Amino acid sequence: MSDLNRQLPPKWKNCPMIGKVVAQKFLPMKTPLCSKFDEVIEDQLQFHPQYVFQRPLENAVKDARIGMLWDLTSGKLYEKREIVRNGCAYEKLPLQEERFPNVQETSTFIQSSRSFLEENPGDVIAVHCTYGFNLTGFLIVAYLVEACGFSVDTAVQAFTQARPEGIYKQTFLDELCSRYSDDGYGDEDTLMMLMSPGIPSWEGTAIVATEVIEKPVPTECLPIDKELCSNPTSPHSSNGVIQTILSEALDEVSSLPEFLNGAVKDVVYVKDVRCFCGYRGEGFPGTQAVLLRDAPGSSNLSYLTTQTYMVSWKADGVRYLILMDSEQVYAFDRDFNVFKISNLLFPHRVHERQITKTLVDAEMIIEEVQKDSVKKCVPRLLIYDIISFEGKDVSKKNFSKRFDIIKEELIDPRIEAMKRGAIRRDSEPMSIRRKDFYLIGATSKFFEEKFLNSIGHEIDGLIFQPEVLPYMPGPCQQLLKWKPPEKCSIDVKLVIQGEVGNLYILGMNVPLGKITVTDQLKKRDNKIIECIYDVPSKTWKFLRQRNEKTKPNDFEAALTILNAINSPVIFIGCFNQFFSGIKLSLWVSDSCYAYDLLV
């Protein structure tokens, strides 16, 4: 026993003893101490090796047992035989507490753990360093990424949920990101997951209880600035759109977007937006995709065979043009109503200021995120195109270049600012992401359960974007959207007469169809609603009210949608045949890594 450490590790008594099982494989904990330390440790705080084998294993499979234990400490705080006598293999990997494991040390841990788990499926591996957080967490996360296919942020979250406080040394998190993420921090939400929560409470507080303290994982706070909506009673029907989606997303909304009521200075912005888009009309200047169709005489499938296309999912959100001008951020909806969004920063990549005269195309979605077994709704702005940057027209550049500009000039500078503390994500009303596009060969992956389960918001189709096409205002015949027939909807004006609801489209004084009036529909008389046509029953069905629209679809749009319903483009089950004649993209960019995530 002469080689046994005699000194109690600092703050060991304050540190939570043991966590829950991570991914049904690893049990994180602090180092147990042999009975020689009992004289300096209160009875209720003693943590002997035997206790590890006596407590229930939370989150493990039924009848699981601890079959292996990793000791990552550089000293000796208990005897090996105290582990082995429980039928448990003991492995020693002495590491320095202040530095993260190198590649060879990580490989040793992963290879030995993998071999054990392959031979002993269902068993659990206990892992401890001195305190059971940083070194322990690093190696467990590395295993989940390398051996189980977890993304870095998902693996970190899994460890944090099992061992609250998680990995709290930023250098360890940075190394995990550097080692295992091809795109660095990737997006703001990944960054938030890979930011240190700070020094844990047990490092400087009174002694804690014997069991692990169930402290919740830090979650995204979404306070909304009260300046965001000072005019909730505006007569414009689109005024309530951002208000509605944020209200539905958050239990307590402290503020909402502000409808700007046509103030003179904002008319200038309206002109700027139209000018940036190169649009001479009076309506919404944003580009508009046309429906992919295979109807006789009106098929546009040939576009996909004549040029290189990228593909993305079609989010069922609310579309806006977003203007960023210094610290002023404005959202323009389809009716060209203007909203001001406060507390949203877009720092310049080089200079110490906010970007100016920048216009992007985006959609607001509400994403369902699960944290600590609790589902939360998080507003996100997905940016998918850029028209102007710092007053320079980038709309004429190929989409591949515009796509890169979004990441390099908008997303990456925000992430760097967050890392410096210049942006506090928890003080902003929404998160910002670039909406990724993939090689067209990945189209089939959008229908697979793996992808559908990874998206926390509603998807109602696909977008096919030409790689070399400039940004074009108004309807763009080469920019294609696809919806399954059951999601091909039409926006109509509901006019109720007695028990019948008449569905009108723009420019027609006779209804396109009729719908049975329900209690749900009665309060939507003279409103714009979205409906689908159910072919088997030959009836119209109500989907939702379109608060952001003041006009229904026109005749041409309605006819296109009806043709798509009658002659749908069918992808499912025939991808190889469908794509056999399509020009697959050879575009290599920083988005291509995402294709691998879909495969």
N, C-alpha and C positions, 0 to 999 in steps of 0.2 A: 504493500500500500504506500510505499515511500514515494512512488512517482505520481501519486494522486494530488491534484491541485487542492490547496488548502484555502485559497482565497475565494470568497463568495463573489461572483460577477456583479459589478455595479448595477443597481436598479433591477436585478433579477427578480427580487420579490415583488416589485410593482408590475412586472410584465405578465400579461395573460398567459395561462399555462398552455392551452392546447386549442386547436381549431376544429373545424369539421373536415370531413374527407373531401378532397378536391377531385372532381371528375371520376369519382369512385375508385381512385388509384392511390392518392397520396394524403397522408395525415401530417399537417404542419404543426410544430410545437416548439416550445423553448426546450433547452437542455434539461433533462432530469438531473437531480443531484443525489448522491448516495447519502446514507444516514449519518455519515461523518459531519455533515453540515447542519444536522438537526439542532445543535445547541445554539446556533445563531439565527435560526428560522422559526417563527411561530408555528405552532402545530397546524393551523388552518392553511398555511402557505407552503407547507412541505410538499415536494413533488418528486417522489421516488420513481425509479424505472418501472417498478411493478405496477404503479398506478396507470401507466400507459396501456397496459394489457387488461386492466380491470374495467375501465370506463367504456360505455357504449360508443360505437362508431356511427356518428351521424353522417348521413348521405352516402353510406356504403351499401353494397348489395347485401341481401339477406344472408346471414351466417358468415359474413366476412370476418377474417382474422388478420392481425398484423403478422405478416410473414417475413418482413425484412425491415431493417432500420438503418438509416444513414446518419452517421455522426459527422457533422461538418466542422466541429470545433477543433482548434489547434492544440488544446490541452486534454486533460483527462479528469472528468468530474464524476464519474461512476465507473464501476467495473464492467467489463464486457460480459462476464458470466451472468450478470443480472439481466441481460437481454437474452442471451443464448438459452438459458434455462427455461425460457417460455416458448421454446421451439421456434425462435425467430433468428434469422440470419443477421449478422452484424457487419456493417461495412463502414470503414473509416476513410474519410476524404478530408484531411485537414486543410482548411482554408483560412485566409486572413479576413477578419470581419470588415475591414475598411475598404476592401477592393472586391469588385465583381469577379466571378470565376472566369478564367481564360477559356479559350476554345477547347484545349485538351482536357481540362478539368470538367468542363461541361459535357464533352463527349464521353468521358469515363462514367459520369453519372447516368447519362441517357442509355448507353449501351448495357450497363449492368442492370439498370432498372427494367429496360425492355426485355432482356433475357429472363429475368425473374418473373415478370408479369406474363410472358408467353408460356412459361412452364407452370405458373400458378395463377391461372385466371380467377378473378374474384378476390384474391388476396389484396391486402393494402400494404403500402410501403410508408412507414413513418420516417419523417425527415426533420432534423433539427440542426440549427446552428446554436449560438448562445441564446438568442432571443426568438428565433423562429420566424423572422420577417424577411429581411433583405436577401441574405444568401439562400435561405430555404426557398423563398418565393422565386428568386431568379432561376434556380435549377428546376423547380416544378414548372414554371412558365416555359422554360426552354424545352422541357420534355413534351409539354402539351403542344407546342408549336411544331417541333421536329417529328415527334412520333405519332401525334394524333391529328395533325392538320389544323390546329386552332390558328386563328389570326392572333397577332400579339395582343391587341387590345382585349379580345375575348378571353384569352388565357389570363391576362392580368386581372380582369374582372372576376373570373372564376376563382382565382386565388384570394382576391380581396373579400369576396363573399364568404369564403370559408375561414379566412383569417382576417377579420376586420382591422383596418388600418393598412393592411397590405404591404407592398414594397414602398417604403417611404423615402428611400435615398434616390434622388433624381438621377445621379450618375448611373445607378443600376438600371433604371427605366430607360435612360437614353441609350445605354449599351444594348438592351433588348431590342429597342426600336432600330438601332443601327444594324444589328446583326440579322434581324429577321423581317424587316419591312423594306421592300424594294422602293417604296415611295415615301420613305421617311415617316413623318407623322400622318401623312395622307390627307386628313381632313380635321376640322375643328373638334369633332366628337372623339376621334382617336386621340388627339392631343390632350383633351380633358381627361380621358381615361389614363393617359400615360404621364400625367403631371403629378408630382408628389403631393400627398395630402398634408405634408408638413410633419414636424416632429410629433409623434404620437403622445397622447395625453399621459400614458403611463410613465413616460421618461421623466416627467417632472412633477408628478402628483403623488398623492398619498397611496398607500398600499391598496391594491384592488382585491376583489374576491378570488376564490380559488378557481372558479370556472372561467372560461373565456367570456369576456364581456361582449354582449351582442350590440355592438355599436354599428349603426347603419352605414353602408358604403356612401361616400359623398355623392350626391345626385345633382343633376343640373337644376339650378334654380332659375326661375324664369320671371323675375320681376319686370313689369312693363311700365315704362315711363308714363306718368299721368298726362303729359303733354300730347300723347299720341291720339287722343280723341276728345276734343273739346266740343264737337258738334254732332252728337249722336242722333239728333232729330232732323238732320238734313233731309229735304224732300227727295233727294236722288236715291233711287232704289239700290244703287251699288254702294252707297255709303256704308252699309252694314256688313260688307263682305269680310274684310279683315277682322272687324269686330266680332262677327259671328264665329269665324273659325277659331279665333283666339279664345272666345268665350266658351266654346265647346271644348277646347283643349285644356283650359286651366280652371281649377276650382275657384280661384280668386284672381280676377283680372283687375289690376290696379289702374290700368290705362289702356287705351285702344287707339287705333289710327285716327288721325285728324283729317276730316274732309275739308279741303281748303277753299271751298265756296267762291272760287273764281277771283281771288285777289289779283291785283294787277301784276305783281311780281311773278305770280305763277303762270300767267298768260305767256310771259316771256319764256318760261320753261317749256310750256306746251309747244311753242314755236321751235324752240331748240330741239326738242325730241323729234318733231316732224322733219326738221332740217337734218339731224343726224341720220335719220333713216332714209333720207332722200325721197320723202313722200310729199306729194303736192295736194293730196286730197284733204278732206275735213274729218275723216274717220280715224279709226285706230291704225297707226302706221306699222305695227308689228307684222312680221312675216306670218303666213298662215299655211299650214300643211293641207294638202288635199287628200281625200280618202282613196286608198288603194282599192281598185275595183277591177272586176273581170267580166263586166256585163258586155254582151254583144254590141259592138259599135262604139263602146266608150271605155274599153280596157286601157289601163295605163301601166300594166305590168312590164311592158317593154322597157320602161325607164331603168328598171333594175338590171337589165342586161347590157345597157349601153355605157354605163359609167360606174365608178367605184362608189359604193355606199357604206355608211356606218349605220349602226342600229342602236337604239336605246328603248327603254320602256316608256310608255306614255302614262304619266302620273295623273290621277284624277284629282287635280288640285285647281288653284285659281291662278290665272296667268297675268303677269304684270311686266311692263317695261319699268326698269329701275334706273333712276338718274342719280348719280353720286356727284355732288359738287361741294368740295371741301367737307365740312361737317354736316351739310344738308343732304338728306336722302329722301327722294320722292318716288312714290309708286303710282303708275298710270294704269288703270284697268282698261278693259275692252271698250268701255263707253267713254274713255279718255277723261274720266274723273281722276282727280289728283289727291293723293294721300301723303302726308308727311310721316316718316318713320324716324323717331328720335333714338339716341343712344346706340347707333349702329355705325361703327367706324371702319374705314377702308384706308389704312395707311399706305403711303407711297413706298415702293420697294427700296428706293435709294435715299430720298430726302425726308427730313423730319417734318412731314406735313401729311394731310389727307389728300387723296387723289381728287381731281376736279374734272368736270365736263366728261364724265364717263357714263355710258348708257349700255345696259345689259338687258337681255331677255331672260325671264325667269318665271318660275311658278312656285306658289306657296302651297305647301302640303302640311298636314298634321300627321306626324309619325308616332306610332305606338312603340314605346321602348319599355322593356321590362328590366327593372332594377330592384334587387332585394325581393324578388318574387312579387313585386308590385308593378303594375302597368301604369306608365305615365304617358301623357300625350305631349309631344314636343313640336312646336312650330319650326319648320325649316324652310329656307329659301334655296331652291335648287336653280343655280345659274347654268343655262345651257348654251348661251350665245352672247357675243359682245359686238356692239355696233360702233361705239366710239370709245377711245381711251385717251384721257388727258386732252380732249379736243381734237385728236387726230382720228381721221376716218379709217377704221380697220374693217369696215363692212365689205370692202372689195377683196380682202384677203381670202384665201381658201379657208374652208371650215377647219381644216386640220390646224392651221396657224391660229385662227381665232380661239380654238379649243385650248391650245397651249397658253395663249395670252391670259385666259381666265385663271388658270392655275398659277402662272408665273407672276402676274401683276395684281391679282385680287386675293386668291386663296393663300398662297405661300406667305405674303407679307403679313396677313392677319395671324397666321399661325406663329410666325416669328415674334410678332408683337405680343401675343399671348404668353409666349415663353419668357419674354422680358418683363411681363406684368403690365405692359402698356395698354392692353385690352383685357378687361375682365369679362369673360364669357357669361358669368352669372348675372351681369348687370345689363345684358343685351336682351331685346325682346324676342329674338329668334336666332337660330344657328344658320350658318351660311355654308353651302356645299356647291361644288361643281357637279353637275349631273353628268355622269360618265357615259361615253359612247364606246361601242365595241366593234370588233371585226364582224362583218355581216354573217360570217360562218358560225357565229355564236348564237344566231337567232333562236335555234331550238332550245337553248339553255334557259331562255326566258319562260318556257312553259314547264320547266322541271321544278319539283318540290323544293330542291335545295335553294334555288334562287327566290322562289315565291316566299319561302319562310324567312329569307334574309331581309326582305323589304317590309318595313313597318307601316306602309301606307297603301292605299287603294291603287291598283293598276288596272287600266281599262284598254290597253292595247300596246302598239309598238310605233316608233317613229323611225323612218328611214331617211337619213341625212346624206346628201351627196358630199363627198369629201372635198371636191374642188369648187363647190358652188359658193358665190358671194352671198351675203345677206340681202334678201330681196323683200321689200315692203309689200304688204297685201298678199293675196293668194299666190302661191308658188307651185307651179305644176310639177316640178321635180322633187319638191319636199313632200314626202308621202307619209301618211299615217294609216295604220291598220287597226281595226277593231273586230273582235269576233261578232258574228251577227247578233247575238243576244245583247251586245253592248252598243250596237249602232243606234244612237239616240238622236232625237230631233228636238230642238228648242222651239216651243210653240207658245202662243198666248191663249190662256184658258179663259173662255167666256161662258159662264154658267147660265143656262136657261132651264128653270125648273129642276128636274133630276138629271138633265143631260149637260155634259160639259163639251162645248165646241172647241176644237183645237185649230187655231188659225196660224198660218205662216204669213210672212211679210209679202204684201202685194196681192193678196187674194182675199176677196170678200165672201168666199164660201169656205167652210171649214175643211181642213185636210182630213179630219176624222172626228170621231166622237168618243167620249170616255164616260163611264158611269161615275156619277158624283158621289163621293164618300164624305164622311165628316172631315177627313184629312184634306180633301180638296176644296171644301166649302170656303175655307179661309184664304184660299189662293185664287179667288175669282179676279180676273183681269191682271193676273201676274204671269210672268214668263216661267214656264215649267219645262222640265226635261222629261220626255216620254220615250218609250221603246215600243215597237210594234211586234207583238207576239204572233209569229206566223201560224203555229198550230191552232191557236184559238181565234185567230184573226181579230184580235182586240188590242187596243192601246193600253199601256200600263204606265202609271206615274212613277217616276224615280225620285225627283227632288225639285225644289224651287230654285231657280237661277237668280239669286240676289244680285249678282254682278252684271246681269244683262237687262237692258231696257227694251230690246227688240228681239223678236223671234227670228229663226232662220228664214232666209228668202226662198223663193221657189226653186232656184237652181241648186242651192245647197240641200234642200229637202229631197229633191229628185235624185241627187247623187247618193244620198244616204239610203233611200228606198231601193235604188239599184243595187247597192252593196248588200242590202238585206236579202234581196231576191237572187242575186248572183254572187255569193260571198267568195272571198279568197280564203281557201282552206289551207292552213299550214300544218296543223297537227297530223302526224302520221305520214307525211309525204315530204319531209324536208330535203332528203337527198334528191328526189325528183325535182322539186321546186327550184333548188339552188344549183342544179347541174349546169344551167346555162348562164348563171349570174357571175359577173366579174367580181371575184373576191379581192378584198383590199390587201395591198401589200404595205399599207401605211404603218410605219413603225414610229410610235410615240410613247409618251409616258402613260398613255391610257391602256396600252396593250397588256400591261401586267394584269389588269382587271379581267381580261379574257380568261386568264389562267384560273382565276377564282371561280369562274363559271363552269369550267370544264370538270 
